[in-house]
Amino acid sequence: MNIFLPVISGFAAGIISGMGIGGGTILIPALSIFLSVDQHTAQGVNLLYFIPTAVVALVVHIKNKAIDYKVAIPIIISGIAGAVGGSYLALIIHAKLLKKLFGGFLFFMGIYEICKKDKQKQKK
């Protein structure tokens, strides 16, 4: 396997992660489409990749005092519970369906962001 595509995918996902958007939006499609990795493995790689990139981004955000702990703590606690449930759910869903669900999620999030930007432009 050519090392160039995984390195570029990881770098692009890292930039997106550092911005707080979520590197999985780049990494999972790159792994499944361009590197022919099945959806479950792509999501597993993304989770493993997420830990060090999240730590680096978190350190920078803490240093810049860009975290509201009163908001963060309840989100962290409920996020852990959701991650446990979502992990079990992902294991029982067939890879093809999981891929379609993830693609649909990215599509609708993209539409939402486009519409949100249009509304912000109208307010100005």
Jmol script that loads the backbone (N, CA, C; Angstrom):
load data "model"
ATOM      1  N   MET A   1       0.846  -1.180   0.000  1.00  0.00           N
ATOM      2  CA  MET A   1       0.000   0.000   0.000  1.00  0.00           C
ATOM      3  C   MET A   1       0.889   1.239   0.000  1.00  0.00           C
ATOM      4  N   ASN A   2       0.515   2.181  -0.804  1.00  0.00           N
ATOM      5  CA  ASN A   2       1.212   3.459  -0.872  1.00  0.00           C
ATOM      6  C   ASN A   2       0.987   4.218   0.437  1.00  0.00           C
ATOM      7  N   ILE A   3       2.039   4.711   1.057  1.00  0.00           N
ATOM      8  CA  ILE A   3       1.941   5.397   2.349  1.00  0.00           C
ATOM      9  C   ILE A   3       1.446   6.835   2.193  1.00  0.00           C
ATOM     10  N   PHE A   4       1.496   7.373   0.991  1.00  0.00           N
ATOM     11  CA  PHE A   4       1.146   8.778   0.759  1.00  0.00           C
ATOM     12  C   PHE A   4      -0.306   9.086   1.131  1.00  0.00           C
ATOM     13  N   LEU A   5      -1.251   8.279   0.690  1.00  0.00           N
ATOM     14  CA  LEU A   5      -2.670   8.546   0.945  1.00  0.00           C
ATOM     15  C   LEU A   5      -3.033   8.465   2.433  1.00  0.00           C
ATOM     16  N   PRO A   6      -2.570   7.453   3.167  1.00  0.00           N
ATOM     17  CA  PRO A   6      -2.868   7.452   4.605  1.00  0.00           C
ATOM     18  C   PRO A   6      -2.258   8.656   5.339  1.00  0.00           C
ATOM     19  N   VAL A   7      -1.062   9.075   4.940  1.00  0.00           N
ATOM     20  CA  VAL A   7      -0.415  10.227   5.590  1.00  0.00           C
ATOM     21  C   VAL A   7      -1.204  11.504   5.309  1.00  0.00           C
ATOM     22  N   ILE A   8      -1.610  11.708   4.078  1.00  0.00           N
ATOM     23  CA  ILE A   8      -2.405  12.892   3.720  1.00  0.00           C
ATOM     24  C   ILE A   8      -3.756  12.859   4.426  1.00  0.00           C
ATOM     25  N   SER A   9      -4.386  11.682   4.480  1.00  0.00           N
ATOM     26  CA  SER A   9      -5.674  11.548   5.166  1.00  0.00           C
ATOM     27  C   SER A   9      -5.543  11.876   6.646  1.00  0.00           C
ATOM     28  N   GLY A  10      -4.506  11.354   7.283  1.00  0.00           N
ATOM     29  CA  GLY A  10      -4.275  11.616   8.696  1.00  0.00           C
ATOM     30  C   GLY A  10      -3.984  13.087   8.964  1.00  0.00           C
ATOM     31  N   PHE A  11      -3.203  13.704   8.086  1.00  0.00           N
ATOM     32  CA  PHE A  11      -2.871  15.119   8.245  1.00  0.00           C
ATOM     33  C   PHE A  11      -4.116  15.990   8.107  1.00  0.00           C
ATOM     34  N   ALA A  12      -4.920  15.730   7.080  1.00  0.00           N
ATOM     35  CA  ALA A  12      -6.157  16.501   6.870  1.00  0.00           C
ATOM     36  C   ALA A  12      -7.123  16.302   8.037  1.00  0.00           C
ATOM     37  N   ALA A  13      -7.255  15.069   8.490  1.00  0.00           N
ATOM     38  CA  ALA A  13      -8.136  14.789   9.629  1.00  0.00           C
ATOM     39  C   ALA A  13      -7.611  15.465  10.893  1.00  0.00           C
ATOM     40  N   GLY A  14      -6.301  15.540  11.051  1.00  0.00           N
ATOM     41  CA  GLY A  14      -5.705  16.209  12.198  1.00  0.00           C
ATOM     42  C   GLY A  14      -6.000  17.695  12.219  1.00  0.00           C
ATOM     43  N   ILE A  15      -5.934  18.323  11.055  1.00  0.00           N
ATOM     44  CA  ILE A  15      -6.259  19.752  10.968  1.00  0.00           C
ATOM     45  C   ILE A  15      -7.713  19.980  11.362  1.00  0.00           C
ATOM     46  N   ILE A  16      -8.601  19.162  10.828  1.00  0.00           N
ATOM     47  CA  ILE A  16     -10.025  19.284  11.138  1.00  0.00           C
ATOM     48  C   ILE A  16     -10.266  19.023  12.628  1.00  0.00           C
ATOM     49  N   SER A  17      -9.588  18.024  13.190  1.00  0.00           N
ATOM     50  CA  SER A  17      -9.736  17.714  14.621  1.00  0.00           C
ATOM     51  C   SER A  17      -9.281  18.878  15.483  1.00  0.00           C
ATOM     52  N   GLY A  18      -8.164  19.476  15.121  1.00  0.00           N
ATOM     53  CA  GLY A  18      -7.644  20.607  15.878  1.00  0.00           C
ATOM     54  C   GLY A  18      -8.591  21.790  15.886  1.00  0.00           C
ATOM     55  N   MET A  19      -9.403  21.886  14.853  1.00  0.00           N
ATOM     56  CA  MET A  19     -10.386  22.961  14.767  1.00  0.00           C
ATOM     57  C   MET A  19     -11.648  22.621  15.555  1.00  0.00           C
ATOM     58  N   GLY A  20     -11.731  21.391  16.042  1.00  0.00           N
ATOM     59  CA  GLY A  20     -12.885  20.979  16.836  1.00  0.00           C
ATOM     60  C   GLY A  20     -14.048  20.462  16.025  1.00  0.00           C
ATOM     61  N   ILE A  21     -13.828  20.206  14.758  1.00  0.00           N
ATOM     62  CA  ILE A  21     -14.915  19.770  13.882  1.00  0.00           C
ATOM     63  C   ILE A  21     -15.087  18.253  13.941  1.00  0.00           C
ATOM     64  N   GLY A  22     -14.027  17.536  14.070  1.00  0.00           N
ATOM     65  CA  GLY A  22     -14.093  16.075  14.125  1.00  0.00           C
ATOM     66  C   GLY A  22     -13.393  15.463  12.935  1.00  0.00           C
ATOM     67  N   GLY A  23     -12.233  14.899  13.173  1.00  0.00           N
ATOM     68  CA  GLY A  23     -11.425  14.321  12.102  1.00  0.00           C
ATOM     69  C   GLY A  23     -12.058  13.123  11.435  1.00  0.00           C
ATOM     70  N   GLY A  24     -13.006  12.482  12.121  1.00  0.00           N
ATOM     71  CA  GLY A  24     -13.674  11.323  11.540  1.00  0.00           C
ATOM     72  C   GLY A  24     -14.445  11.651  10.276  1.00  0.00           C
ATOM     73  N   THR A  25     -14.844  12.916  10.131  1.00  0.00           N
ATOM     74  CA  THR A  25     -15.557  13.308   8.907  1.00  0.00           C
ATOM     75  C   THR A  25     -14.650  13.213   7.686  1.00  0.00           C
ATOM     76  N   ILE A  26     -13.350  13.272   7.896  1.00  0.00           N
ATOM     77  CA  ILE A  26     -12.376  13.097   6.809  1.00  0.00           C
ATOM     78  C   ILE A  26     -11.831  11.675   6.821  1.00  0.00           C
ATOM     79  N   LEU A  27     -11.441  11.221   8.006  1.00  0.00           N
ATOM     80  CA  LEU A  27     -10.714   9.963   8.114  1.00  0.00           C
ATOM     81  C   LEU A  27     -11.549   8.743   7.743  1.00  0.00           C
ATOM     82  N   ILE A  28     -12.767   8.650   8.242  1.00  0.00           N
ATOM     83  CA  ILE A  28     -13.581   7.458   7.967  1.00  0.00           C
ATOM     84  C   ILE A  28     -13.890   7.317   6.473  1.00  0.00           C
ATOM     85  N   PRO A  29     -14.369   8.380   5.792  1.00  0.00           N
ATOM     86  CA  PRO A  29     -14.563   8.221   4.343  1.00  0.00           C
ATOM     87  C   PRO A  29     -13.266   7.934   3.588  1.00  0.00           C
ATOM     88  N   ALA A  30     -12.163   8.554   3.999  1.00  0.00           N
ATOM     89  CA  ALA A  30     -10.885   8.295   3.320  1.00  0.00           C
ATOM     90  C   ALA A  30     -10.482   6.835   3.467  1.00  0.00           C
ATOM     91  N   LEU A  31     -10.631   6.302   4.664  1.00  0.00           N
ATOM     92  CA  LEU A  31     -10.272   4.899   4.880  1.00  0.00           C
ATOM     93  C   LEU A  31     -11.188   3.956   4.103  1.00  0.00           C
ATOM     94  N   SER A  32     -12.486   4.223   4.138  1.00  0.00           N
ATOM     95  CA  SER A  32     -13.413   3.285   3.504  1.00  0.00           C
ATOM     96  C   SER A  32     -13.462   3.435   1.985  1.00  0.00           C
ATOM     97  N   ILE A  33     -13.327   4.649   1.479  1.00  0.00           N
ATOM     98  CA  ILE A  33     -13.437   4.850   0.026  1.00  0.00           C
ATOM     99  C   ILE A  33     -12.099   4.639  -0.677  1.00  0.00           C
ATOM    100  N   PHE A  34     -11.065   5.323  -0.212  1.00  0.00           N
ATOM    101  CA  PHE A  34      -9.790   5.316  -0.931  1.00  0.00           C
ATOM    102  C   PHE A  34      -8.867   4.170  -0.539  1.00  0.00           C
ATOM    103  N   LEU A  35      -9.008   3.668   0.673  1.00  0.00           N
ATOM    104  CA  LEU A  35      -8.119   2.608   1.128  1.00  0.00           C
ATOM    105  C   LEU A  35      -8.826   1.266   1.277  1.00  0.00           C
ATOM    106  N   SER A  36     -10.103   1.212   0.898  1.00  0.00           N
ATOM    107  CA  SER A  36     -10.895  -0.029   0.902  1.00  0.00           C
ATOM    108  C   SER A  36     -10.931  -0.731   2.263  1.00  0.00           C
ATOM    109  N   VAL A  37     -10.991   0.047   3.325  1.00  0.00           N
ATOM    110  CA  VAL A  37     -11.108  -0.499   4.674  1.00  0.00           C
ATOM    111  C   VAL A  37     -12.595  -0.618   4.983  1.00  0.00           C
ATOM    112  N   ASP A  38     -13.016  -1.750   5.598  1.00  0.00           N
ATOM    113  CA  ASP A  38     -14.444  -1.896   5.899  1.00  0.00           C
ATOM    114  C   ASP A  38     -14.853  -0.877   6.977  1.00  0.00           C
ATOM    115  N   GLN A  39     -16.138  -0.578   7.037  1.00  0.00           N
ATOM    116  CA  GLN A  39     -16.654   0.496   7.888  1.00  0.00           C
ATOM    117  C   GLN A  39     -16.325   0.290   9.368  1.00  0.00           C
ATOM    118  N   HIS A  40     -16.481  -0.928   9.877  1.00  0.00           N
ATOM    119  CA  HIS A  40     -16.192  -1.180  11.292  1.00  0.00           C
ATOM    120  C   HIS A  40     -14.713  -0.910  11.598  1.00  0.00           C
ATOM    121  N   THR A  41     -13.825  -1.347  10.729  1.00  0.00           N
ATOM    122  CA  THR A  41     -12.397  -1.121  10.938  1.00  0.00           C
ATOM    123  C   THR A  41     -12.065   0.358  10.821  1.00  0.00           C
ATOM    124  N   ALA A  42     -12.683   1.044   9.857  1.00  0.00           N
ATOM    125  CA  ALA A  42     -12.447   2.483   9.696  1.00  0.00           C
ATOM    126  C   ALA A  42     -12.867   3.242  10.953  1.00  0.00           C
ATOM    127  N   GLN A  43     -13.990   2.868  11.524  1.00  0.00           N
ATOM    128  CA  GLN A  43     -14.435   3.531  12.747  1.00  0.00           C
ATOM    129  C   GLN A  43     -13.521   3.196  13.921  1.00  0.00           C
ATOM    130  N   GLY A  44     -13.025   1.973  13.973  1.00  0.00           N
ATOM    131  CA  GLY A  44     -12.074   1.596  15.023  1.00  0.00           C
ATOM    132  C   GLY A  44     -10.768   2.356  14.910  1.00  0.00           C
ATOM    133  N   VAL A  45     -10.256   2.471  13.689  1.00  0.00           N
ATOM    134  CA  VAL A  45      -9.031   3.247  13.464  1.00  0.00           C
ATOM    135  C   VAL A  45      -9.263   4.699  13.851  1.00  0.00           C
ATOM    136  N   ASN A  46     -10.427   5.241  13.492  1.00  0.00           N
ATOM    137  CA  ASN A  46     -10.747   6.618  13.841  1.00  0.00           C
ATOM    138  C   ASN A  46     -10.743   6.818  15.354  1.00  0.00           C
ATOM    139  N   LEU A  47     -11.302   5.866  16.090  1.00  0.00           N
ATOM    140  CA  LEU A  47     -11.328   5.988  17.540  1.00  0.00           C
ATOM    141  C   LEU A  47      -9.922   5.950  18.130  1.00  0.00           C
ATOM    142  N   LEU A  48      -9.069   5.091  17.591  1.00  0.00           N
ATOM    143  CA  LEU A  48      -7.687   5.013  18.057  1.00  0.00           C
ATOM    144  C   LEU A  48      -6.924   6.286  17.693  1.00  0.00           C
ATOM    145  N   TYR A  49      -7.167   6.797  16.511  1.00  0.00           N
ATOM    146  CA  TYR A  49      -6.548   8.034  16.030  1.00  0.00           C
ATOM    147  C   TYR A  49      -7.007   9.235  16.856  1.00  0.00           C
ATOM    148  N   PHE A  50      -8.253   9.182  17.302  1.00  0.00           N
ATOM    149  CA  PHE A  50      -8.870  10.304  18.009  1.00  0.00           C
ATOM    150  C   PHE A  50      -8.179  10.618  19.336  1.00  0.00           C
ATOM    151  N   ILE A  51      -7.711   9.599  20.038  1.00  0.00           N
ATOM    152  CA  ILE A  51      -7.174   9.807  21.388  1.00  0.00           C
ATOM    153  C   ILE A  51      -5.993  10.780  21.390  1.00  0.00           C
ATOM    154  N   PRO A  52      -4.908  10.530  20.659  1.00  0.00           N
ATOM    155  CA  PRO A  52      -3.789  11.487  20.729  1.00  0.00           C
ATOM    156  C   PRO A  52      -4.113  12.851  20.126  1.00  0.00           C
ATOM    157  N   THR A  53      -4.915  12.881  19.059  1.00  0.00           N
ATOM    158  CA  THR A  53      -5.239  14.184  18.467  1.00  0.00           C
ATOM    159  C   THR A  53      -6.141  14.992  19.394  1.00  0.00           C
ATOM    160  N   ALA A  54      -7.058  14.321  20.087  1.00  0.00           N
ATOM    161  CA  ALA A  54      -7.927  15.019  21.031  1.00  0.00           C
ATOM    162  C   ALA A  54      -7.127  15.554  22.215  1.00  0.00           C
ATOM    163  N   VAL A  55      -6.147  14.792  22.686  1.00  0.00           N
ATOM    164  CA  VAL A  55      -5.317  15.246  23.802  1.00  0.00           C
ATOM    165  C   VAL A  55      -4.552  16.513  23.420  1.00  0.00           C
ATOM    166  N   VAL A  56      -3.965  16.514  22.241  1.00  0.00           N
ATOM    167  CA  VAL A  56      -3.224  17.699  21.782  1.00  0.00           C
ATOM    168  C   VAL A  56      -4.158  18.900  21.662  1.00  0.00           C
ATOM    169  N   ALA A  57      -5.296  18.718  21.018  1.00  0.00           N
ATOM    170  CA  ALA A  57      -6.255  19.820  20.866  1.00  0.00           C
ATOM    171  C   ALA A  57      -6.758  20.295  22.230  1.00  0.00           C
ATOM    172  N   LEU A  58      -7.004  19.363  23.146  1.00  0.00           N
ATOM    173  CA  LEU A  58      -7.488  19.721  24.470  1.00  0.00           C
ATOM    174  C   LEU A  58      -6.458  20.561  25.227  1.00  0.00           C
ATOM    175  N   VAL A  59      -5.203  20.174  25.161  1.00  0.00           N
ATOM    176  CA  VAL A  59      -4.143  20.937  25.822  1.00  0.00           C
ATOM    177  C   VAL A  59      -4.107  22.366  25.293  1.00  0.00           C
ATOM    178  N   VAL A  60      -4.201  22.526  23.985  1.00  0.00           N
ATOM    179  CA  VAL A  60      -4.185  23.870  23.385  1.00  0.00           C
ATOM    180  C   VAL A  60      -5.396  24.677  23.844  1.00  0.00           C
ATOM    181  N   HIS A  61      -6.571  24.067  23.844  1.00  0.00           N
ATOM    182  CA  HIS A  61      -7.783  24.782  24.257  1.00  0.00           C
ATOM    183  C   HIS A  61      -7.770  25.132  25.748  1.00  0.00           C
ATOM    184  N   ILE A  62      -7.236  24.246  26.577  1.00  0.00           N
ATOM    185  CA  ILE A  62      -7.105  24.557  28.009  1.00  0.00           C
ATOM    186  C   ILE A  62      -6.127  25.718  28.196  1.00  0.00           C
ATOM    187  N   LYS A  63      -5.019  25.657  27.492  1.00  0.00           N
ATOM    188  CA  LYS A  63      -4.007  26.724  27.573  1.00  0.00           C
ATOM    189  C   LYS A  63      -4.605  28.070  27.183  1.00  0.00           C
ATOM    190  N   ASN A  64      -5.479  28.077  26.199  1.00  0.00           N
ATOM    191  CA  ASN A  64      -6.106  29.314  25.719  1.00  0.00           C
ATOM    192  C   ASN A  64      -7.386  29.662  26.479  1.00  0.00           C
ATOM    193  N   LYS A  65      -7.684  28.902  27.541  1.00  0.00           N
ATOM    194  CA  LYS A  65      -8.874  29.121  28.371  1.00  0.00           C
ATOM    195  C   LYS A  65     -10.158  29.165  27.525  1.00  0.00           C
ATOM    196  N   ALA A  66     -10.260  28.197  26.622  1.00  0.00           N
ATOM    197  CA  ALA A  66     -11.393  28.141  25.698  1.00  0.00           C
ATOM    198  C   ALA A  66     -12.362  27.014  26.036  1.00  0.00           C
ATOM    199  N   ILE A  67     -12.429  26.636  27.321  1.00  0.00           N
ATOM    200  CA  ILE A  67     -13.325  25.560  27.724  1.00  0.00           C
ATOM    201  C   ILE A  67     -14.206  26.058  28.865  1.00  0.00           C
ATOM    202  N   ASP A  68     -15.505  25.876  28.716  1.00  0.00           N
ATOM    203  CA  ASP A  68     -16.473  26.200  29.757  1.00  0.00           C
ATOM    204  C   ASP A  68     -16.794  24.895  30.480  1.00  0.00           C
ATOM    205  N   TYR A  69     -16.191  24.708  31.645  1.00  0.00           N
ATOM    206  CA  TYR A  69     -16.322  23.448  32.370  1.00  0.00           C
ATOM    207  C   TYR A  69     -17.742  23.172  32.828  1.00  0.00           C
ATOM    208  N   LYS A  70     -18.526  24.202  33.083  1.00  0.00           N
ATOM    209  CA  LYS A  70     -19.919  23.991  33.502  1.00  0.00           C
ATOM    210  C   LYS A  70     -20.730  23.348  32.379  1.00  0.00           C
ATOM    211  N   VAL A  71     -20.377  23.645  31.161  1.00  0.00           N
ATOM    212  CA  VAL A  71     -21.038  23.031  30.003  1.00  0.00           C
ATOM    213  C   VAL A  71     -20.386  21.687  29.686  1.00  0.00           C
ATOM    214  N   ALA A  72     -19.067  21.621  29.810  1.00  0.00           N
ATOM    215  CA  ALA A  72     -18.318  20.435  29.392  1.00  0.00           C
ATOM    216  C   ALA A  72     -18.595  19.201  30.247  1.00  0.00           C
ATOM    217  N   ILE A  73     -18.685  19.360  31.560  1.00  0.00           N
ATOM    218  CA  ILE A  73     -18.817  18.196  32.451  1.00  0.00           C
ATOM    219  C   ILE A  73     -20.071  17.372  32.153  1.00  0.00           C
ATOM    220  N   PRO A  74     -21.275  17.987  32.067  1.00  0.00           N
ATOM    221  CA  PRO A  74     -22.453  17.161  31.743  1.00  0.00           C
ATOM    222  C   PRO A  74     -22.371  16.522  30.349  1.00  0.00           C
ATOM    223  N   ILE A  75     -21.761  17.228  29.416  1.00  0.00           N
ATOM    224  CA  ILE A  75     -21.622  16.673  28.069  1.00  0.00           C
ATOM    225  C   ILE A  75     -20.670  15.475  28.085  1.00  0.00           C
ATOM    226  N   ILE A  76     -19.592  15.578  28.849  1.00  0.00           N
ATOM    227  CA  ILE A  76     -18.631  14.473  28.953  1.00  0.00           C
ATOM    228  C   ILE A  76     -19.300  13.241  29.550  1.00  0.00           C
ATOM    229  N   ILE A  77     -20.025  13.429  30.641  1.00  0.00           N
ATOM    230  CA  ILE A  77     -20.678  12.297  31.314  1.00  0.00           C
ATOM    231  C   ILE A  77     -21.700  11.631  30.398  1.00  0.00           C
ATOM    232  N   SER A  78     -22.558  12.428  29.772  1.00  0.00           N
ATOM    233  CA  SER A  78     -23.557  11.833  28.879  1.00  0.00           C
ATOM    234  C   SER A  78     -22.909  11.281  27.611  1.00  0.00           C
ATOM    235  N   GLY A  79     -21.820  11.890  27.178  1.00  0.00           N
ATOM    236  CA  GLY A  79     -21.094  11.390  26.003  1.00  0.00           C
ATOM    237  C   GLY A  79     -20.483  10.025  26.238  1.00  0.00           C
ATOM    238  N   ILE A  80     -19.971   9.798  27.441  1.00  0.00           N
ATOM    239  CA  ILE A  80     -19.417   8.478  27.778  1.00  0.00           C
ATOM    240  C   ILE A  80     -20.514   7.421  27.730  1.00  0.00           C
ATOM    241  N   ALA A  81     -21.668   7.746  28.307  1.00  0.00           N
ATOM    242  CA  ALA A  81     -22.794   6.803  28.261  1.00  0.00           C
ATOM    243  C   ALA A  81     -23.226   6.542  26.816  1.00  0.00           C
ATOM    244  N   GLY A  82     -23.305   7.593  26.021  1.00  0.00           N
ATOM    245  CA  GLY A  82     -23.670   7.430  24.618  1.00  0.00           C
ATOM    246  C   GLY A  82     -22.640   6.627  23.842  1.00  0.00           C
ATOM    247  N   ALA A  83     -21.355   6.804  24.160  1.00  0.00           N
ATOM    248  CA  ALA A  83     -20.293   6.060  23.471  1.00  0.00           C
ATOM    249  C   ALA A  83     -20.391   4.569  23.757  1.00  0.00           C
ATOM    250  N   VAL A  84     -20.713   4.215  24.993  1.00  0.00           N
ATOM    251  CA  VAL A  84     -20.877   2.798  25.338  1.00  0.00           C
ATOM    252  C   VAL A  84     -22.043   2.209  24.537  1.00  0.00           C
ATOM    253  N   GLY A  85     -23.178   2.893  24.578  1.00  0.00           N
ATOM    254  CA  GLY A  85     -24.343   2.410  23.828  1.00  0.00           C
ATOM    255  C   GLY A  85     -24.099   2.381  22.329  1.00  0.00           C
ATOM    256  N   GLY A  86     -23.501   3.418  21.810  1.00  0.00           N
ATOM    257  CA  GLY A  86     -23.222   3.482  20.373  1.00  0.00           C
ATOM    258  C   GLY A  86     -22.235   2.426  19.917  1.00  0.00           C
ATOM    259  N   SER A  87     -21.256   2.107  20.760  1.00  0.00           N
ATOM    260  CA  SER A  87     -20.278   1.063  20.411  1.00  0.00           C
ATOM    261  C   SER A  87     -20.955  -0.291  20.272  1.00  0.00           C
ATOM    262  N   TYR A  88     -21.816  -0.605  21.224  1.00  0.00           N
ATOM    263  CA  TYR A  88     -22.546  -1.878  21.138  1.00  0.00           C
ATOM    264  C   TYR A  88     -23.480  -1.884  19.930  1.00  0.00           C
ATOM    265  N   LEU A  89     -24.125  -0.786  19.676  1.00  0.00           N
ATOM    266  CA  LEU A  89     -25.027  -0.691  18.526  1.00  0.00           C
ATOM    267  C   LEU A  89     -24.262  -0.856  17.216  1.00  0.00           C
ATOM    268  N   ALA A  90     -23.094  -0.220  17.115  1.00  0.00           N
ATOM    269  CA  ALA A  90     -22.290  -0.323  15.886  1.00  0.00           C
ATOM    270  C   ALA A  90     -21.838  -1.752  15.624  1.00  0.00           C
ATOM    271  N   LEU A  91     -21.618  -2.507  16.679  1.00  0.00           N
ATOM    272  CA  LEU A  91     -21.172  -3.890  16.508  1.00  0.00           C
ATOM    273  C   LEU A  91     -22.276  -4.800  15.980  1.00  0.00           C
ATOM    274  N   ILE A  92     -23.534  -4.463  16.253  1.00  0.00           N
ATOM    275  CA  ILE A  92     -24.615  -5.340  15.793  1.00  0.00           C
ATOM    276  C   ILE A  92     -25.198  -4.920  14.445  1.00  0.00           C
ATOM    277  N   ILE A  93     -24.857  -3.704  13.991  1.00  0.00           N
ATOM    278  CA  ILE A  93     -25.337  -3.234  12.689  1.00  0.00           C
ATOM    279  C   ILE A  93     -24.396  -3.722  11.601  1.00  0.00           C
ATOM    280  N   HIS A  94     -24.948  -4.212  10.506  1.00  0.00           N
ATOM    281  CA  HIS A  94     -24.156  -4.683   9.369  1.00  0.00           C
ATOM    282  C   HIS A  94     -23.330  -3.528   8.803  1.00  0.00           C
ATOM    283  N   ALA A  95     -22.114  -3.838   8.347  1.00  0.00           N
ATOM    284  CA  ALA A  95     -21.175  -2.816   7.877  1.00  0.00           C
ATOM    285  C   ALA A  95     -21.751  -1.952   6.747  1.00  0.00           C
ATOM    286  N   LYS A  96     -22.490  -2.568   5.816  1.00  0.00           N
ATOM    287  CA  LYS A  96     -23.058  -1.785   4.708  1.00  0.00           C
ATOM    288  C   LYS A  96     -24.089  -0.780   5.205  1.00  0.00           C
ATOM    289  N   LEU A  97     -24.931  -1.195   6.138  1.00  0.00           N
ATOM    290  CA  LEU A  97     -25.923  -0.288   6.703  1.00  0.00           C
ATOM    291  C   LEU A  97     -25.239   0.814   7.507  1.00  0.00           C
ATOM    292  N   LEU A  98     -24.225   0.441   8.256  1.00  0.00           N
ATOM    293  CA  LEU A  98     -23.480   1.421   9.047  1.00  0.00           C
ATOM    294  C   LEU A  98     -22.841   2.473   8.147  1.00  0.00           C
ATOM    295  N   LYS A  99     -22.317   2.035   7.023  1.00  0.00           N
ATOM    296  CA  LYS A  99     -21.708   2.950   6.062  1.00  0.00           C
ATOM    297  C   LYS A  99     -22.756   3.912   5.497  1.00  0.00           C
ATOM    298  N   LYS A 100     -23.929   3.394   5.176  1.00  0.00           N
ATOM    299  CA  LYS A 100     -25.004   4.242   4.656  1.00  0.00           C
ATOM    300  C   LYS A 100     -25.496   5.228   5.710  1.00  0.00           C
ATOM    301  N   LEU A 101     -25.645   4.763   6.936  1.00  0.00           N
ATOM    302  CA  LEU A 101     -26.079   5.650   8.020  1.00  0.00           C
ATOM    303  C   LEU A 101     -25.067   6.766   8.253  1.00  0.00           C
ATOM    304  N   PHE A 102     -23.781   6.418   8.241  1.00  0.00           N
ATOM    305  CA  PHE A 102     -22.731   7.421   8.434  1.00  0.00           C
ATOM    306  C   PHE A 102     -22.725   8.417   7.275  1.00  0.00           C
ATOM    307  N   GLY A 103     -22.865   7.916   6.056  1.00  0.00           N
ATOM    308  CA  GLY A 103     -22.929   8.794   4.885  1.00  0.00           C
ATOM    309  C   GLY A 103     -24.125   9.728   4.950  1.00  0.00           C
ATOM    310  N   GLY A 104     -25.276   9.200   5.351  1.00  0.00           N
ATOM    311  CA  GLY A 104     -26.467  10.032   5.504  1.00  0.00           C
ATOM    312  C   GLY A 104     -26.277  11.096   6.572  1.00  0.00           C
ATOM    313  N   PHE A 105     -25.645  10.720   7.677  1.00  0.00           N
ATOM    314  CA  PHE A 105     -25.360  11.678   8.740  1.00  0.00           C
ATOM    315  C   PHE A 105     -24.475  12.811   8.217  1.00  0.00           C
ATOM    316  N   LEU A 106     -23.402  12.464   7.504  1.00  0.00           N
ATOM    317  CA  LEU A 106     -22.510  13.494   6.957  1.00  0.00           C
ATOM    318  C   LEU A 106     -23.243  14.381   5.956  1.00  0.00           C
ATOM    319  N   PHE A 107     -24.094  13.783   5.141  1.00  0.00           N
ATOM    320  CA  PHE A 107     -24.857  14.546   4.148  1.00  0.00           C
ATOM    321  C   PHE A 107     -25.757  15.572   4.835  1.00  0.00           C
ATOM    322  N   PHE A 108     -26.537  15.112   5.811  1.00  0.00           N
ATOM    323  CA  PHE A 108     -27.461  16.022   6.487  1.00  0.00           C
ATOM    324  C   PHE A 108     -26.736  17.078   7.319  1.00  0.00           C
ATOM    325  N   MET A 109     -25.596  16.725   7.893  1.00  0.00           N
ATOM    326  CA  MET A 109     -24.814  17.723   8.623  1.00  0.00           C
ATOM    327  C   MET A 109     -24.264  18.777   7.651  1.00  0.00           C
ATOM    328  N   GLY A 110     -23.866  18.350   6.471  1.00  0.00           N
ATOM    329  CA  GLY A 110     -23.399  19.295   5.459  1.00  0.00           C
ATOM    330  C   GLY A 110     -24.507  20.243   5.024  1.00  0.00           C
ATOM    331  N   ILE A 111     -25.694  19.712   4.782  1.00  0.00           N
ATOM    332  CA  ILE A 111     -26.844  20.544   4.419  1.00  0.00           C
ATOM    333  C   ILE A 111     -27.162  21.527   5.544  1.00  0.00           C
ATOM    334  N   TYR A 112     -27.141  21.045   6.781  1.00  0.00           N
ATOM    335  CA  TYR A 112     -27.407  21.907   7.932  1.00  0.00           C
ATOM    336  C   TYR A 112     -26.402  23.059   7.990  1.00  0.00           C
ATOM    337  N   GLU A 113     -25.129  22.747   7.815  1.00  0.00           N
ATOM    338  CA  GLU A 113     -24.094  23.787   7.876  1.00  0.00           C
ATOM    339  C   GLU A 113     -24.259  24.802   6.743  1.00  0.00           C
ATOM    340  N   ILE A 114     -24.626  24.333   5.555  1.00  0.00           N
ATOM    341  CA  ILE A 114     -24.853  25.257   4.432  1.00  0.00           C
ATOM    342  C   ILE A 114     -26.020  26.179   4.741  1.00  0.00           C
ATOM    343  N   CYS A 115     -27.115  25.616   5.235  1.00  0.00           N
ATOM    344  CA  CYS A 115     -28.293  26.428   5.564  1.00  0.00           C
ATOM    345  C   CYS A 115     -27.992  27.389   6.707  1.00  0.00           C
ATOM    346  N   LYS A 116     -27.215  26.956   7.678  1.00  0.00           N
ATOM    347  CA  LYS A 116     -26.850  27.800   8.812  1.00  0.00           C
ATOM    348  C   LYS A 116     -26.035  29.002   8.331  1.00  0.00           C
ATOM    349  N   LYS A 117     -25.133  28.777   7.402  1.00  0.00           N
ATOM    350  CA  LYS A 117     -24.316  29.874   6.879  1.00  0.00           C
ATOM    351  C   LYS A 117     -25.173  30.859   6.104  1.00  0.00           C
ATOM    352  N   ASP A 118     -26.170  30.345   5.356  1.00  0.00           N
ATOM    353  CA  ASP A 118     -27.067  31.228   4.618  1.00  0.00           C
ATOM    354  C   ASP A 118     -27.859  32.111   5.570  1.00  0.00           C
ATOM    355  N   LYS A 119     -28.330  31.547   6.689  1.00  0.00           N
ATOM    356  CA  LYS A 119     -29.074  32.317   7.678  1.00  0.00           C
ATOM    357  C   LYS A 119     -28.188  33.364   8.327  1.00  0.00           C
ATOM    358  N   GLN A 120     -26.925  33.036   8.571  1.00  0.00           N
ATOM    359  CA  GLN A 120     -26.006  34.004   9.169  1.00  0.00           C
ATOM    360  C   GLN A 120     -25.745  35.168   8.210  1.00  0.00           C
ATOM    361  N   LYS A 121     -25.649  34.868   6.915  1.00  0.00           N
ATOM    362  CA  LYS A 121     -25.435  35.921   5.917  1.00  0.00           C
ATOM    363  C   LYS A 121     -26.645  36.845   5.835  1.00  0.00           C
ATOM    364  N   GLN A 122     -27.853  36.279   5.960  1.00  0.00           N
ATOM    365  CA  GLN A 122     -29.070  37.078   5.893  1.00  0.00           C
ATOM    366  C   GLN A 122     -29.182  38.022   7.084  1.00  0.00           C
ATOM    367  N   LYS A 123     -28.682  37.605   8.261  1.00  0.00           N
ATOM    368  CA  LYS A 123     -28.731  38.439   9.450  1.00  0.00           C
ATOM    369  C   LYS A 123     -27.808  39.649   9.317  1.00  0.00           C
ATOM    370  N   LYS A 124     -26.730  39.505   8.596  1.00  0.00           N
ATOM    371  CA  LYS A 124     -25.781  40.604   8.416  1.00  0.00           C
ATOM    372  C   LYS A 124     -26.342  41.578   7.429  1.00  0.00           C
TER     373      LYS A 124
END
end "model"
wireframe off; spacefill off
backbone 0.3
color backbone group
